[in-house]
């Protein structure tokens, strides 16, 4: 799990509190930033809190006067409307500061904190640097780089390229096992979190995202791995892959209609395993198909009726 951090406020870096390679906990201060914009947000929160307290006192006073007939009803209604406005404004400014874990004390020094526990793998910040909240949109790599990159090496996301023929049987929640060439003899268990709704037209695969635990920190980020799934059986008829041939862009097989007589059938392929195809359409269970000598029989069939007694038997 990785997070890339930018500053939410413009300002100048006054202190860096961590170094690359350091292990940290969630909420650890990373850097202090002197920011007038942050100070203004704190001042707004203090001002709206004061306005709300004043509006509360005004409404209380007018209610008491109204009970004795010494205040107009319209003045009380106006004060109550002002109290509602002040309450909403106070809530808005307080929640804005809460998003950044800051208090209302006006200090004009924003402390950037880590949202997760992990290791500081990148630090692209220097004391005295001027920062902007929109620097991630800049066109230069130096400015677009995150200030800090924090990675939790005990939890990983994995992106899996699922073949087109297999994705219909893949569901969120299914478990899988991954293996890496760099760690022979070792395997790791993960869980499918999301299966994409779109197909990559270049690779003819569907992207799936999974999660897995890496408590021993053996796996490294950006490693190529192989994911193995135990999928439910695919519906269809299983035949030898040697029985299937291409005719144009169509997959076909030769089916024995009666002893010595064969017919070409277009079929739809499903998955392949152990040298066998799953035929999902075009072939019925129990039908016999030619396995050996398919090319010869195909040529004879295209040339017209002939005696096929020398053709190997069907499977």
MIVEX-207245 format. One record per residue (C-alpha): chain; x, y, z. Coordinates in Angstrom, 1 decimal. Layout:
! residues N
TORRO   mol        X        Y        Z
TORRO     A        X        Y        Z
...
//
This chain:
! residues 315
TORRO   mol        X        Y        Z
TORRO     A      0.0      0.0      0.0
TORRO     A      1.5      3.3     -1.1
TORRO     A      0.5      7.0     -0.7
TORRO     A      2.0     10.0     -2.4
TORRO     A      1.8     13.2     -0.4
TORRO     A      1.6     16.8     -1.6
TORRO     A      0.9     20.0      0.4
TORRO     A     -2.7     21.2      0.7
TORRO     A     -1.5     24.8      1.4
TORRO     A      1.0     27.1     -0.2
TORRO     A      4.0     28.0      1.9
TORRO     A      7.7     27.7      2.7
TORRO     A      9.3     24.5      4.2
TORRO     A     10.7     25.4      7.7
TORRO     A     11.7     21.9      8.9
TORRO     A     11.9     18.3      7.6
TORRO     A     11.1     15.8     10.3
TORRO     A     11.9     12.4      8.6
TORRO     A     14.4     10.9      6.3
TORRO     A     14.2      8.4      3.4
TORRO     A     14.3      4.8      4.6
TORRO     A     12.8      5.7      8.0
TORRO     A      9.9      3.5      9.4
TORRO     A      7.0      5.6     10.7
TORRO     A      3.6      5.3     12.2
TORRO     A      0.3      6.7     11.0
TORRO     A      0.1     10.4     12.0
TORRO     A      3.9     10.9     12.2
TORRO     A      4.8     14.5     11.3
TORRO     A      6.8     14.7      8.1
TORRO     A      7.5     18.4      7.6
TORRO     A      6.6     21.8      8.9
TORRO     A      5.4     24.4      6.4
TORRO     A      5.0     28.1      7.2
TORRO     A      1.7     29.0      5.4
TORRO     A     -0.3     32.2      5.5
TORRO     A     -3.1     30.4      3.8
TORRO     A     -3.2     27.8      6.6
TORRO     A     -3.2     30.7      9.1
TORRO     A     -6.1     32.3      7.3
TORRO     A     -8.1     29.0      7.5
TORRO     A     -7.4     28.8     11.2
TORRO     A     -8.5     32.5     11.7
TORRO     A    -11.7     31.8      9.7
TORRO     A    -12.5     28.9     12.0
TORRO     A    -11.9     31.1     15.1
TORRO     A    -14.0     34.0     13.7
TORRO     A    -17.0     31.7     12.8
TORRO     A    -16.9     30.2     16.3
TORRO     A    -17.1     33.7     17.8
TORRO     A    -19.9     34.7     15.4
TORRO     A    -21.8     31.6     16.4
TORRO     A    -21.5     32.3     20.1
TORRO     A    -22.6     35.9     19.5
TORRO     A    -25.6     34.7     17.5
TORRO     A    -26.6     32.3     20.3
TORRO     A    -26.5     35.0     22.9
TORRO     A    -28.6     37.3     20.6
TORRO     A    -31.3     34.7     20.1
TORRO     A    -31.5     33.9     23.8
TORRO     A    -31.9     37.6     24.6
TORRO     A    -34.5     38.3     22.0
TORRO     A    -36.5     35.2     23.1
TORRO     A    -36.6     36.4     26.6
TORRO     A    -37.7     39.9     25.5
TORRO     A    -40.3     38.4     23.1
TORRO     A    -41.9     36.5     26.0
TORRO     A    -42.4     39.8     27.8
TORRO     A    -43.6     41.6     24.6
TORRO     A    -40.5     43.8     24.5
TORRO     A    -39.2     42.5     21.1
TORRO     A    -40.8     42.2     17.7
TORRO     A    -41.4     38.6     16.4
TORRO     A    -39.6     39.6     13.1
TORRO     A    -36.5     40.5     15.0
TORRO     A    -36.4     37.1     16.7
TORRO     A    -36.9     35.3     13.4
TORRO     A    -34.1     37.3     11.8
TORRO     A    -31.8     36.4     14.7
TORRO     A    -32.7     32.7     14.5
TORRO     A    -31.9     32.8     10.8
TORRO     A    -28.6     34.4     11.5
TORRO     A    -27.9     31.7     14.2
TORRO     A    -28.5     28.9     11.6
TORRO     A    -26.1     30.6      9.1
TORRO     A    -23.5     31.0     11.8
TORRO     A    -23.8     27.4     12.9
TORRO     A    -23.3     26.2      9.3
TORRO     A    -20.4     28.4      8.7
TORRO     A    -18.8     27.3     12.0
TORRO     A    -19.3     23.7     11.0
TORRO     A    -17.8     24.3      7.5
TORRO     A    -14.6     25.9      8.7
TORRO     A    -14.1     23.5     11.6
TORRO     A    -14.5     20.5      9.3
TORRO     A    -12.0     22.0      6.8
TORRO     A     -9.4     22.2      9.5
TORRO     A    -10.4     18.7     10.6
TORRO     A     -9.5     17.3      7.2
TORRO     A     -5.9     18.3      7.8
TORRO     A     -5.8     17.3     11.5
TORRO     A     -5.3     20.9     12.6
TORRO     A     -6.6     22.8     15.6
TORRO     A     -8.1     26.3     15.5
TORRO     A     -5.1     28.0     17.3
TORRO     A     -3.7     30.5     14.8
TORRO     A     -0.1     29.4     14.3
TORRO     A      0.4     29.7     10.5
TORRO     A      2.5     26.6     10.6
TORRO     A      1.1     23.6      8.9
TORRO     A      2.5     20.1      9.8
TORRO     A      2.2     17.6      7.0
TORRO     A      1.5     14.1      8.5
TORRO     A      1.6     10.6      7.2
TORRO     A     -1.9      9.0      6.8
TORRO     A     -0.5      5.5      7.0
TORRO     A      2.2      3.5      8.8
TORRO     A      5.1      2.4      6.6
TORRO     A      8.5      3.3      5.3
TORRO     A      9.5      6.7      3.7
TORRO     A     10.7      5.5      0.3
TORRO     A     11.0      9.0     -1.3
TORRO     A     11.7     12.5      0.1
TORRO     A     11.6     15.2     -2.6
TORRO     A     11.6     18.3     -0.3
TORRO     A     14.3     20.7      1.0
TORRO     A     14.3     23.3      3.8
TORRO     A     13.3     26.7      2.5
TORRO     A     11.5     25.4     -0.6
TORRO     A      8.4     27.3     -1.7
TORRO     A      5.5     24.9     -2.2
TORRO     A      2.1     25.2     -3.9
TORRO     A     -1.0     23.0     -3.5
TORRO     A     -1.3     22.7     -7.3
TORRO     A      2.3     21.6     -8.0
TORRO     A      1.3     18.1     -8.9
TORRO     A     -0.4     19.6    -12.0
TORRO     A      2.8     21.3    -13.1
TORRO     A      4.5     20.1    -16.3
TORRO     A      8.0     19.7    -15.0
TORRO     A      9.0     16.4    -13.3
TORRO     A     10.8     18.2    -10.5
TORRO     A      7.7     20.1     -9.5
TORRO     A      5.2     17.3    -10.2
TORRO     A      7.1     14.8     -7.9
TORRO     A      5.3     14.1     -4.6
TORRO     A      6.9     15.6     -1.4
TORRO     A      6.9     12.2      0.2
TORRO     A      6.1      8.6     -0.9
TORRO     A      5.1      6.3      2.0
TORRO     A      4.8      2.6      1.5
TORRO     A      3.4      0.0      3.8
TORRO     A      5.5     -3.1      2.8
TORRO     A      3.3     -5.5      4.8
TORRO     A      0.3     -4.9      2.5
TORRO     A      0.3     -5.0     -1.2
TORRO     A     -2.0     -4.4     -4.1
TORRO     A     -1.5     -6.7     -7.1
TORRO     A     -2.8     -6.1    -10.7
TORRO     A     -3.6     -9.3    -12.5
TORRO     A     -4.1     -9.7    -16.3
TORRO     A     -6.9    -12.2    -16.7
TORRO     A     -7.2    -14.0    -20.1
TORRO     A    -10.4    -13.2    -21.9
TORRO     A    -11.6    -16.8    -21.8
TORRO     A    -11.3    -16.9    -18.0
TORRO     A    -12.7    -13.6    -16.7
TORRO     A    -16.4    -14.7    -16.7
TORRO     A    -15.6    -17.2    -14.0
TORRO     A    -13.7    -14.7    -11.8
TORRO     A    -15.5    -12.9     -9.0
TORRO     A    -14.5    -10.4     -6.2
TORRO     A    -13.7    -12.4     -3.1
TORRO     A    -12.0    -15.3     -4.8
TORRO     A     -8.7    -16.4     -3.4
TORRO     A     -5.5    -16.9     -5.4
TORRO     A     -1.9    -17.9     -5.0
TORRO     A      1.0    -16.0     -6.4
TORRO     A      4.5    -17.2     -7.1
TORRO     A      7.6    -15.2     -8.0
TORRO     A     10.7    -16.4    -10.0
TORRO     A     12.8    -14.5     -7.5
TORRO     A     11.4    -16.6     -4.6
TORRO     A     11.5    -20.2     -5.8
TORRO     A      9.5    -22.6     -3.7
TORRO     A      7.5    -19.9     -1.9
TORRO     A      3.9    -18.8     -2.5
TORRO     A      1.6    -16.1     -1.1
TORRO     A     -2.2    -16.1     -0.8
TORRO     A     -4.3    -13.1     -1.9
TORRO     A     -7.9    -12.1     -2.4
TORRO     A     -9.6    -10.5     -5.5
TORRO     A    -11.0     -7.1     -4.7
TORRO     A    -12.2     -5.7     -8.0
TORRO     A    -12.6     -7.1    -11.6
TORRO     A    -12.6     -4.5    -14.3
TORRO     A    -15.7     -4.1    -16.6
TORRO     A    -13.6     -3.4    -19.7
TORRO     A    -11.3     -5.5    -21.9
TORRO     A     -7.8     -4.4    -23.0
TORRO     A     -8.1     -4.5    -26.8
TORRO     A     -4.3     -5.0    -27.2
TORRO     A     -3.6     -7.8    -24.8
TORRO     A     -7.2     -9.2    -24.8
TORRO     A     -7.1     -9.4    -21.0
TORRO     A     -9.3     -8.0    -18.2
TORRO     A     -7.6     -6.2    -15.3
TORRO     A     -8.3     -7.5    -11.8
TORRO     A     -7.0     -6.0     -8.6
TORRO     A     -6.2     -8.1     -5.6
TORRO     A     -4.7     -7.6     -2.1
TORRO     A     -2.3     -9.7     -0.1
TORRO     A     -0.4     -9.7      3.1
TORRO     A      3.4     -9.5      3.1
TORRO     A      4.1     -9.7      6.8
TORRO     A      7.6    -11.2      6.2
TORRO     A      8.4     -8.5      3.7
TORRO     A      9.7    -11.0      1.1
TORRO     A      7.8     -9.5     -1.8
TORRO     A      9.0     -6.2     -3.3
TORRO     A      7.0     -3.5     -5.0
TORRO     A      6.8     -3.7     -8.8
TORRO     A      7.7     -7.4     -8.9
TORRO     A      6.4     -9.5    -11.7
TORRO     A      4.5    -12.6    -10.3
TORRO     A      2.3    -15.4    -11.6
TORRO     A     -1.2    -15.7    -10.1
TORRO     A     -2.9    -19.1     -9.9
TORRO     A     -6.6    -19.5     -9.5
TORRO     A     -8.9    -22.4     -8.7
TORRO     A    -11.8    -21.5    -10.9
TORRO     A    -15.2    -23.3    -11.0
TORRO     A    -15.4    -25.8    -13.9
TORRO     A    -16.2    -24.3    -17.3
TORRO     A    -19.4    -25.6    -18.9
TORRO     A    -18.9    -27.4    -22.2
TORRO     A    -17.4    -30.4    -23.9
TORRO     A    -13.7    -31.2    -23.5
TORRO     A    -11.7    -32.4    -26.5
TORRO     A     -8.1    -32.8    -27.5
TORRO     A     -6.6    -29.5    -28.8
TORRO     A     -5.3    -31.5    -31.9
TORRO     A     -8.9    -31.9    -33.1
TORRO     A     -9.4    -28.1    -33.6
TORRO     A     -8.3    -26.3    -36.7
TORRO     A     -8.8    -22.9    -38.2
TORRO     A    -10.9    -22.2    -41.3
TORRO     A    -10.5    -18.5    -42.0
TORRO     A    -11.1    -16.9    -38.6
TORRO     A    -13.4    -19.7    -37.4
TORRO     A    -12.4    -22.7    -35.2
TORRO     A    -13.7    -26.0    -36.5
TORRO     A    -13.7    -29.7    -35.8
TORRO     A    -14.5    -32.8    -37.9
TORRO     A    -17.4    -34.7    -36.4
TORRO     A    -18.1    -38.4    -37.3
TORRO     A    -21.8    -38.5    -38.5
TORRO     A    -21.7    -42.2    -39.3
TORRO     A    -18.8    -44.7    -39.6
TORRO     A    -16.6    -43.4    -42.5
TORRO     A    -18.5    -40.1    -42.9
TORRO     A    -17.4    -36.9    -41.4
TORRO     A    -18.7    -33.3    -41.3
TORRO     A    -17.1    -30.0    -40.5
TORRO     A    -18.5    -28.1    -37.5
TORRO     A    -17.8    -24.6    -36.4
TORRO     A    -17.2    -24.5    -32.6
TORRO     A    -16.6    -21.9    -29.9
TORRO     A    -13.6    -22.3    -27.7
TORRO     A    -13.5    -21.9    -24.0
TORRO     A    -10.5    -22.4    -21.8
TORRO     A     -7.5    -24.7    -22.5
TORRO     A     -5.8    -26.9    -20.0
TORRO     A     -3.5    -29.9    -20.3
TORRO     A     -3.6    -30.0    -24.1
TORRO     A     -7.5    -30.0    -24.2
TORRO     A    -10.0    -27.3    -25.2
TORRO     A    -13.4    -26.7    -23.7
TORRO     A    -16.0    -26.4    -26.5
TORRO     A    -18.8    -24.2    -25.2
TORRO     A    -20.9    -24.2    -28.4
TORRO     A    -21.1    -26.4    -31.6
TORRO     A    -20.5    -29.8    -30.1
TORRO     A    -22.7    -32.1    -28.1
TORRO     A    -21.4    -34.5    -25.3
TORRO     A    -20.8    -38.0    -26.7
TORRO     A    -20.1    -36.9    -30.3
TORRO     A    -17.0    -38.3    -31.8
TORRO     A    -14.4    -36.0    -33.4
TORRO     A    -11.3    -36.7    -35.5
TORRO     A     -8.0    -36.2    -33.6
TORRO     A     -5.3    -37.7    -35.8
TORRO     A     -5.0    -36.9    -39.5
TORRO     A     -7.3    -33.9    -39.2
TORRO     A     -5.4    -31.9    -41.9
TORRO     A     -5.6    -34.8    -44.5
TORRO     A     -9.3    -35.3    -43.8
TORRO     A     -9.9    -31.6    -44.0
TORRO     A     -8.3    -31.4    -47.5
TORRO     A    -10.3    -34.5    -48.7
TORRO     A    -13.5    -33.0    -47.4
TORRO     A    -12.9    -29.7    -49.3
TORRO     A    -12.2    -31.7    -52.5
TORRO     A    -15.5    -33.4    -52.4
TORRO     A    -16.9    -36.9    -51.6
TORRO     A    -14.3    -39.6    -51.4
TORRO     A    -13.6    -42.9    -49.7
TORRO     A    -12.2    -42.2    -46.3
TORRO     A    -11.6    -45.7    -45.1
TORRO     A     -7.9    -45.0    -44.6
TORRO     A     -8.6    -42.1    -42.2
TORRO     A     -7.7    -42.8    -38.5
TORRO     A    -10.8    -43.4    -36.3
TORRO     A    -12.5    -40.6    -34.5
TORRO     A    -12.1    -39.9    -30.8
//
